[in-house]
Amino acid sequence: MAGLADVRSIKALIVGANRGIGLGFVQKLLQDERVDRLFAAHREPVTTELSELAKQFSDRLNPIAMDVTDEAQIVAGVQQIRESVSQLHLVIYCVGLLHDGELQPEKGLQQIQTDKMLRYFQVNSIGAILLAKHLLPLLKHSEPSILANISAKVGSIGDNQLGGWYGYRASKAALNMLMKTAAIEYSRKSPKTIVVMLHPGTTDTRLSKPFQRNVPPEKLFSVDRTVSQLLSVINSLQPENSGQFFSWDGSPLPW
């Protein structure tokens, strides 16, 4: 694993572990014997899939209730982790919001509403940087560590050719800037931590379901394929990659 090749006992945290890509990471990491403790942060209620995994791997998997839009819950969740372990080696932020009931990606300026824009930023941007704030003591140690964030190619300003999706695009661009900035501070305070943003590609999850119609079959990835591809990118990361934005195939993306 990423700069973690020499780490024999890996402690990991997946945020947004209830479903989709987050749950896929939990399933895949449990297959790695070097991951001896895996914390799965999720919003309530816990899904059946995660609950079953927690029973099956009760000695390694610890579900933790955490709503990333509530800093008090982030603090409580991190404290729960600190009561079990003194350090983390891998953290992956998989929380993402694109649509939810009346919240839908805007097609034009007339659809922009303040409360909906704020919700995009709360979930896609602010939750991630609050985690980076509170996880620093757990990531700061003598062994390598990685803080990876699931971003999106549509958050690239340089790549934006189609317009639309104002809130989602802007909140992912904000995520990229926040974590790029955090990478600079981490380089001083926790120099062995690599902070990165990752574009997973279009994955067959609830998030992308309403928008899959025009996606060619070969470009619609299963969760398992997406997770495998992203872990491959994570495995290849070097310290000089901290603060960078990568696609699922390891190619760098423009800001």
C-alpha positions as CSV (number, residue, x, y, z in Angstrom):
1,M,0.0,0.0,0.0
2,A,0.9,3.6,-0.7
3,G,4.1,4.5,0.9
4,L,2.8,2.0,3.5
5,A,4.8,-1.0,2.1
6,D,6.9,-1.2,5.3
7,V,4.0,-0.9,7.7
8,R,3.1,-4.3,8.9
9,S,0.0,-3.4,11.0
10,I,-2.2,-0.9,9.3
11,K,-4.9,1.1,11.0
12,A,-7.5,2.6,8.6
13,L,-10.5,4.8,8.6
14,I,-13.2,4.9,5.9
15,V,-15.6,7.9,6.2
16,G,-18.9,7.4,4.4
17,A,-18.8,3.6,4.9
18,N,-22.5,2.8,4.8
19,R,-22.8,2.3,1.0
20,G,-21.3,2.8,-2.4
21,I,-17.6,3.4,-2.8
22,G,-17.1,3.7,1.0
23,L,-18.6,0.3,1.7
24,G,-16.6,-1.1,-1.2
25,F,-13.4,0.1,0.5
26,V,-14.4,-1.5,3.7
27,Q,-15.0,-4.8,2.0
28,K,-11.7,-4.7,0.0
29,L,-9.6,-3.6,3.0
30,L,-10.9,-6.4,5.1
31,Q,-9.3,-8.8,2.6
32,D,-5.9,-7.3,3.3
33,E,-4.5,-9.1,6.4
34,R,-2.2,-6.1,7.1
35,V,-5.2,-4.0,8.0
36,D,-5.7,-5.1,11.5
37,R,-8.0,-2.3,12.6
38,L,-10.6,-0.7,10.3
39,F,-12.9,2.1,11.5
40,A,-16.0,2.6,9.4
41,A,-17.6,6.1,10.0
42,H,-21.2,6.2,8.8
43,R,-24.4,8.3,9.2
44,E,-27.2,6.7,11.2
45,P,-28.9,4.3,10.7
46,V,-26.2,1.7,9.8
47,T,-26.9,-0.3,6.6
48,T,-27.5,-4.1,6.8
49,E,-24.3,-4.7,4.7
50,L,-22.1,-2.8,7.1
51,S,-23.8,-4.3,10.1
52,E,-23.2,-7.8,8.8
53,L,-19.6,-7.1,8.1
54,A,-19.2,-5.7,11.6
55,K,-20.5,-9.0,13.1
56,Q,-18.3,-11.1,10.7
57,F,-15.1,-9.2,11.5
58,S,-15.9,-8.1,15.0
59,D,-12.2,-8.3,16.0
60,R,-11.1,-5.9,13.2
61,L,-14.0,-3.7,12.1
62,N,-15.4,-0.9,14.2
63,P,-18.4,1.0,12.9
64,I,-18.6,4.6,14.2
65,A,-21.7,6.9,13.9
66,M,-20.6,10.2,12.4
67,D,-22.5,12.9,10.5
68,V,-19.8,15.0,8.8
69,T,-22.1,18.0,8.8
70,D,-21.9,18.1,12.6
71,E,-18.4,18.9,14.0
72,A,-19.4,17.7,17.4
73,Q,-20.0,14.2,15.9
74,I,-16.6,14.4,14.1
75,V,-14.9,15.2,17.4
76,A,-16.7,12.4,19.2
77,G,-15.9,9.9,16.5
78,V,-12.2,10.8,16.4
79,Q,-12.1,10.5,20.2
80,Q,-13.7,7.0,19.9
81,I,-10.9,6.0,17.5
82,R,-8.2,7.5,19.8
83,E,-9.5,5.3,22.7
84,S,-8.7,2.2,20.6
85,V,-5.5,3.2,18.7
86,S,-2.8,5.8,18.9
87,Q,-2.4,6.3,15.2
88,L,-3.9,5.9,11.7
89,H,-2.1,5.0,8.5
90,L,-4.9,5.3,5.9
91,V,-8.0,7.6,5.9
92,I,-10.3,7.8,2.9
93,Y,-13.1,10.4,2.8
94,C,-15.9,8.9,0.6
95,V,-18.8,11.2,1.6
96,G,-20.4,12.9,-1.4
97,L,-23.7,14.6,-2.2
98,L,-25.0,15.1,-5.7
99,H,-28.7,14.7,-5.4
100,D,-31.2,14.0,-2.6
101,G,-35.0,14.5,-3.0
102,E,-35.5,18.1,-4.0
103,L,-31.8,18.7,-4.1
104,Q,-30.8,18.2,-7.8
105,P,-27.8,19.4,-9.8
106,E,-28.6,22.9,-11.3
107,K,-28.9,23.1,-15.1
108,G,-28.9,26.9,-15.1
109,L,-28.5,30.0,-13.0
110,Q,-32.2,30.3,-12.3
111,Q,-32.1,27.0,-10.3
112,I,-29.4,28.2,-7.8
113,Q,-30.7,28.4,-4.2
114,T,-28.7,29.5,-1.2
115,D,-29.7,26.6,1.1
116,K,-29.0,24.0,-1.5
117,M,-25.6,25.5,-2.3
118,L,-24.7,25.5,1.4
119,R,-25.7,21.8,1.7
120,Y,-23.4,20.9,-1.1
121,F,-20.5,22.7,0.6
122,Q,-21.3,21.3,4.0
123,V,-21.1,17.7,2.8
124,N,-18.6,17.8,0.0
125,S,-16.1,20.3,1.3
126,I,-16.4,21.4,4.9
127,G,-16.8,17.9,6.4
128,A,-13.5,16.8,4.8
129,I,-11.5,19.7,6.1
130,L,-13.0,19.4,9.6
131,L,-11.8,15.8,9.5
132,A,-8.3,16.9,8.4
133,K,-8.4,19.3,11.4
134,H,-9.3,16.7,14.0
135,L,-7.4,13.7,12.6
136,L,-4.0,15.4,12.5
137,P,-2.9,13.9,15.9
138,L,-3.7,10.4,14.7
139,L,-1.9,10.8,11.3
140,K,1.2,12.5,12.8
141,H,3.6,9.7,13.7
142,S,6.9,8.1,12.6
143,E,5.3,5.8,10.0
144,P,3.9,6.8,6.6
145,S,0.2,7.8,6.4
146,I,-2.3,8.8,3.7
147,L,-5.3,11.1,3.8
148,A,-7.2,10.5,0.5
149,N,-10.4,12.4,-0.5
150,I,-12.8,11.2,-3.2
151,S,-13.2,14.3,-5.3
152,A,-14.6,14.5,-8.9
153,K,-13.3,15.5,-12.3
154,V,-16.3,18.0,-12.6
155,G,-14.6,19.9,-9.7
156,S,-11.7,20.7,-12.1
157,I,-12.0,24.4,-13.2
158,G,-9.6,23.8,-16.1
159,D,-11.5,20.9,-17.4
160,N,-15.0,22.5,-17.2
161,Q,-16.3,22.6,-20.8
162,L,-20.0,21.9,-20.2
163,G,-21.1,24.2,-17.3
164,G,-24.1,23.4,-15.1
165,W,-24.1,21.6,-11.8
166,Y,-23.0,24.8,-10.0
167,G,-23.2,23.6,-6.4
168,Y,-21.6,20.2,-7.0
169,R,-18.8,21.5,-9.2
170,A,-18.0,24.4,-6.8
171,S,-18.1,22.2,-3.7
172,K,-15.7,19.7,-5.2
173,A,-13.4,22.6,-6.4
174,A,-13.5,23.9,-2.8
175,L,-12.7,20.4,-1.5
176,N,-9.6,20.4,-3.8
177,M,-8.5,23.8,-2.6
178,L,-9.1,23.0,1.1
179,M,-7.1,19.8,0.9
180,K,-4.3,21.3,-1.2
181,T,-4.0,23.9,1.5
182,A,-4.1,21.3,4.3
183,A,-1.4,19.3,2.5
184,I,0.9,22.3,2.9
185,E,0.2,22.6,6.6
186,Y,0.5,18.8,7.0
187,S,3.9,18.9,5.3
188,R,5.1,21.0,8.2
189,K,3.2,19.4,11.1
190,S,3.0,15.8,9.9
191,P,5.6,15.4,7.1
192,K,5.0,11.7,6.6
193,T,1.4,12.2,5.6
194,I,0.4,12.3,1.9
195,V,-2.8,14.3,1.3
196,V,-4.5,13.6,-2.1
197,M,-7.7,14.1,-4.1
198,L,-9.0,11.2,-6.2
199,H,-11.5,11.1,-9.1
200,P,-13.1,7.7,-9.1
201,G,-14.6,7.8,-12.5
202,T,-18.4,7.2,-13.0
203,T,-19.3,4.4,-10.6
204,D,-22.5,2.4,-10.5
205,T,-23.8,3.8,-7.2
206,R,-26.9,5.6,-6.0
207,L,-25.1,8.9,-6.5
208,S,-24.6,8.4,-10.2
209,K,-27.8,6.4,-10.9
210,P,-29.9,9.2,-12.4
211,F,-27.1,10.3,-14.7
212,Q,-25.9,7.0,-16.2
213,R,-28.0,7.0,-19.3
214,N,-25.4,8.7,-21.5
215,V,-22.4,6.9,-20.0
216,P,-20.8,4.3,-22.3
217,P,-20.9,0.8,-20.6
218,E,-17.1,0.6,-20.6
219,K,-16.9,3.9,-18.7
220,L,-19.4,2.9,-16.0
221,F,-17.4,1.1,-13.3
222,S,-18.6,-1.3,-10.7
223,V,-17.9,-0.4,-7.1
224,D,-15.4,-3.2,-6.9
225,R,-13.5,-2.0,-10.0
226,T,-13.4,1.6,-8.8
227,V,-12.1,0.6,-5.4
228,S,-9.4,-1.6,-6.9
229,Q,-8.3,1.1,-9.3
230,L,-8.2,3.8,-6.5
231,L,-6.3,1.5,-4.2
232,S,-3.8,1.0,-7.0
233,V,-3.3,4.7,-7.3
234,I,-3.0,5.0,-3.5
235,N,-0.4,2.2,-3.5
236,S,1.7,4.2,-6.0
237,L,1.7,7.5,-4.1
238,Q,5.0,9.1,-3.1
239,P,5.6,11.9,-0.6
240,E,6.0,14.4,-3.5
241,N,2.4,13.6,-4.6
242,S,0.9,15.3,-1.5
243,G,-1.5,18.0,-2.4
244,Q,-2.2,16.6,-5.9
245,F,-5.4,15.6,-7.8
246,F,-5.4,12.2,-9.6
247,S,-7.8,10.4,-11.8
248,W,-8.7,6.7,-11.3
249,D,-6.0,5.6,-13.7
250,G,-3.3,7.6,-11.9
251,S,-3.1,10.4,-14.4
252,P,-2.9,14.0,-12.9
253,L,-5.9,16.2,-13.3
254,P,-5.9,20.0,-13.8
255,W,-7.2,22.3,-11.1
